[in-house]
Amino acid sequence: MDGATGAGDVPGAEADDRLTGEEDLDVSFDVVPETDQSFENALAKARDGTRLTVDDAVALLTTGTDVAGIDRRRKERVLEAADRRREAVVGDEVTFVANLNNNVTTACNVGCLFCNFKDAAHTFESDFDAPAGVEVPGFTKTPAESREIVADAVDRGIYEVTSVSGLHPAFALDDEHREILEGYVDEHGPEAAYRDLNYKSPETYATDPGTYVDQIRAMSVDGVHVHSMTPEEAAHARRGTDWSYEEIYRRLHEAGLDTVPGTAAEILVDEVRDVICPGKIDTQGWLDAMEAAASVGMGLTATIMYGHVDNAAHRALHLKRVRDLQDRVDGAITEFVPLSFIHQNTPLYEHGVVSGGASRDEDELLIAVSRLFLDNVDHVQSSWVKYGDEGGLKMLSCGADDFMGTILSEEITKRAGGEYGEFRSVADYVELITSIGRTPVERSTDYEQRRVIDPDERPLGPRLGPNADGTPLVRE
């Protein structure tokens, strides 16, 4: 998760961040952005549609390793090639989905240094005594509360609910998993269960989040599309067992999970993960989980979170691993989502490891090279949450063709210091997309359902959701 107001706001919260590794940061890397491939050769291959190599991607992302910094004229040539490829693959339509973000809990103790969405899990315990005058941040929703939130949004016309949450120690996959975890508590004691399995019994907390299956069933309302359970959450849902990722995702799919968001990818190079998220699953774990989700019939998205301690070679390797995964899962990845690191309120910034995030030139090149490199993924997303309206629209001329969703609630980026808002109406989308001469299209999560929107139609509201009738999601 990448986000903001965090554990450090509550005295004593740091003690709950069991896996941060903040004291031992090593930001020297073996993988460096050096290549014998020339920029001109790489660009020629990109224009011809030849499948690019990692060396090609490094040359394009850096505008050539023979020059210092980014050469703006070379950059524009890469952007032009990517925009032409976008037009050839998907045309001039710009898509978006009517969706809700329902993040269940901010309670987490993994301690990723790029994230400040989470709040220290022990501050959610029922006997936690907050210092006088200190308001404990964060939230945990019960399954009933999640169902009420989603049902209201479905009635208002959303098509999709997206849910990504902190790794709450009380979460279990389902009742059987709960019995296994409680058995460990009975045999070894609660301290060992927490130390070994990151598990505490639900009664420890002021609010019981239920199980992952409970939450998925609760959010599966009236045929809404449920997009949830990242590879990291799937790993949390199998701790203490010998269950495979296939078994985890099979049970979740049966409970109502439709597709899996490929977040928690960050950078799929372990030497970077060892710095920014040492407590998370490794690169192979992420890939295994994604492949397992596809094997039980679910669609996927894939992401990259860049602009922190990573370099262009790491980004190129990440693209190669996503492309190889797409080959193995027979096209199950519907879209690639570049996420520019929002640094302001994160531990990486607060501890002086980074001084900022990616430059706008880097953002544009990452979008463009993603389009050119990922020849087996049709859709590349531009995030107005990360880039803002002006920047987000620019990315649509750099190779991107999707413009996110309405996201009726968006806590993660906002809590990291993001400045670009939480909600986008259909009317907003129509105005923004038509302003650059492109065609606005409401889509389903898997892009199979598409509705071209007439800018003159009234009212301007969603029409693809289970209960959508064109009524705007919110009153003006």
Order of alpha helices (4+ residues) and beta strands (2+ residues): alpha-alpha-alpha-beta-beta-beta-beta-alpha-beta-alpha-alpha-alpha-beta-alpha-alpha-beta-alpha-alpha-beta-alpha-beta-alpha-alpha-beta-alpha-beta-alpha-alpha-beta-beta
